[in-house]
């Protein structure tokens, strides 16, 4: 069966994408179920006014030129920041402690006429200094030596400045933030467990990429606990895939 699919793809390259997906579904049937679920949730989310931006970001379309967003773990491309700056003319603070990303993010500041502002920081539970593990083979490093990338990649390790949520708000010098994205490669669990209402009140929308698949001993149950906890703190949750969640502050 697989050989036939390969031959067909080579003959009709325009059909490569759907046929590769078919091959994937044959090999991993659970992926079909997941993709159907995501499609249904996307349809419902769109009706609610939620926008999807590849590869996994979702947000309520409530931005304007005066909006402030924070892109934590923005990576060297800062694709979400680029997209929202281009679409709305807003201001984005890109937070990323990875040394190899610094050159690209400083160039992005100039490219966007400083609508993008680069902060070389790690976001953690408290202010201070912390050891960061940078992978030389993937984009994402982590403060955790147990991260799946850190366990198998060539790495370099160095100390970085870390700030808490309140510390980050103080550094930026604003009272409210329209949207914050948290891609913390596992640090989201320590950051958010028992997080106080006072620490969350500044954020209108919070998008979190959970990494229960990448860090031991965390599991999807830890993610579910955080989702429930955020509900108690007054945030309604939305997810397409049960790994990436958008939280809307119902207290604002």
N, C-alpha and C positions, 0 to 999 in steps of 0.2 A: 504493500500500500504506500509506504513512504517513498519508495523508488519511483512509483508512478507520479506522485506529487512533484518530486524533484524534476522529472522529465518535463512535466506539464509547465512548471514555472520557467524552465529554460526556454521553452518554446513560446510562451506567452508572458513575457516579463511584466506587462502591465497588471497582470493578475497576481503578482508576487505577494503583495501585502495580505490580501484575504486568504490566499492559499497557505502562506506561512502561519497565519492565525489558525486555519483549519488543522494544520499539522500539529500545532501546539495543543489544540483542544483534543485531538486524538490521543496525544501522548499524556496530557494532563487534563482529564475530564472536569476536574474541580474548577479549573480556570474558566470554563464556559459558564458554570453556575455563578462564579464571582462576577464575570463581565455582564451577565444578564442583570444581576442585582445592581451593579453600578449604573447600568443604562436606565433602569427603572428609577433609581434614586436621583439621577441627573435630571430626568424628566420632571420629577416632583420638585426638585430644588429650583429649577428654572422658573416654575410657576410661583415660587416664593420670592423670586428676585435675586437668587443666588447665582453668581457667575463662576464658571469653571475656567481656569487657565492652566494649560499643560505645564508640568506633567501631573500635578496633583493638587494645585491650589484652588481654594474656593473662598469667595467673599461676597458680602452684600454690597451691591452697587450703590454706595452712599457717599462716594468721594467727590471732592472738588479741589480747586487749585490751592485752597488754604489747608487742606488735610495734611495731617502728620501721620506717617506710618513708620514702623520699626521692623527691619528685616534681619532677624537674628539667625546667624548661620547662613548668610547670604551666598557664600561660595564666591569663586572668582568671577563668575558671570553676572551674579546678582540679577537673574532673569526676571524675578517678580518685581523688583524695584524698577528695572528698566521699563517693564510693561506699564506699571501704574504711573510712573513719571511721564511716559510718552502719552498715555491716554488722558490723564487728568492734570498734568502739570503740578502735581503735589510734591511735597518734600519727603524724602525717605532717608532714614538713618540705617546704614548697613553695619551690622555688628558681626565681626568675625575675627577670631584670634589667630587664624592660620597664616603663618609668615609667607608662604608661597603665594597667597592670594593678594598680599598687600599692594604689589606693583599694579595689578589690574584694577583694583578698587580705587587707588589714587588716580589712575587714568580716567576712571568712570566719573569721579568727582569733576574733573575738568571738562569731560565730554558733556556732562549734564549742566554745566555752569553752576555746579554745587547745589543742584536740586538733590543730588545724592551726596550724603555726608558719611564718611567712613570712620568707624570707631573700632580700633583693634583691641577688642575686649572679649572675654568669655562671660556668659551669663550663668550665675550660680546662686545658691541659696543666700550667701553672704558676700560682703565686699572683702577683697583681699588679693592674695596671689594664689595661683594654682598651677599644677603641672599639666601641660597639654601635650598629647601625642599626635604628631602629624604623620599621616601616611604619605609615602613617596609614590604610591602606585594608584591611589584613588583620590577623589576630591575631598571626601569627608574624613576628618580626624575626630578625636574624642578626648575628653578628660579621663575616660575609662580605659585602662589597659586591657579590659576584658571585651572590648568592642570587637566584633568579628573581623573588621578590617585590620585592626591593630595586631590581632593575634597572628595574622598570616603575612602581612605586608612588611616591607622594609620601612622603618620609621625613624623619625628624629623627635626628640623630646626636649621641651624647654618650658620655662616658667612664663606665665602671662598674667596680666591684670584681670581680675574678675569683679563683677558687680552684681548686686541683687536687682530685683525688679524696681524697687524704690530708688536704689542707687543709680540705675540707668535713667529713670525719669528725671532725677536731680541733675545728672550730667547733661542731659539734653536741654533741660530748662523749660519744660512744658507742664501743664496741669492735666491735659487729656490727650490721649492718642487714639486716632481713628481706627487703627489696625496694627496688630503686632503679630508677626510670624515667628514661631519658635521651631527651629530645626536644630536641636541640641545634641543629637546623636546619643541619647540615653540620659542626659542630665535633666530632662524634663520631669522625671519622676521625683527626684530629690527636690527640685525647684518647686513643684506644685503640691506635693503631699503636705497637707495642713497649711497651705498658703492662706494668708489672712485676707479678709474682705478689704482691708485698708491697702494691701499691696495690689489688689486687682481693680480697684475702683476707677483707676485712670483709663482703663482700656475699654473701648466700645466693642471691638471685635478682636478675638484671639484665635489665631490659627495655629494648631499644634500638629507636628509630625511625630507620632509616637514610634518608638524603636524597640518594641517588645520582641521583635524578630532578630535584633542585632546585639542585644546586651543580656548576658546572664547575670543575675537570676530572674530578670524581669520576664513577664509573660503577658498575654492579652488580658488576663485578670487584673494586672496592675493598671493597665490602660482603662479598663472598665471602672475601676475604683476611682480614678482621677475624673472620669466623665461624670460619675455620680456625685462626686465631691463638688465639682464645678456647678452642677445643677443646684446643689444646696446653697451655693454662694450666689445664686441668682443668674446663672448663665444657661441659656438654651443651647443645645448642641445639635450639630448637623454633620453627617459624614456620608461619603459615597462608598467607602471601602473598609470601615471599621479600624483604620490605622491613622488616617488623617482627619482631624476634627476641626470644625469651625464653631466657636463659642460666641454667642451674641449676649452682650450685657443687658439684661432686662431691667437693671436698676438705673439706667441712664435714660 
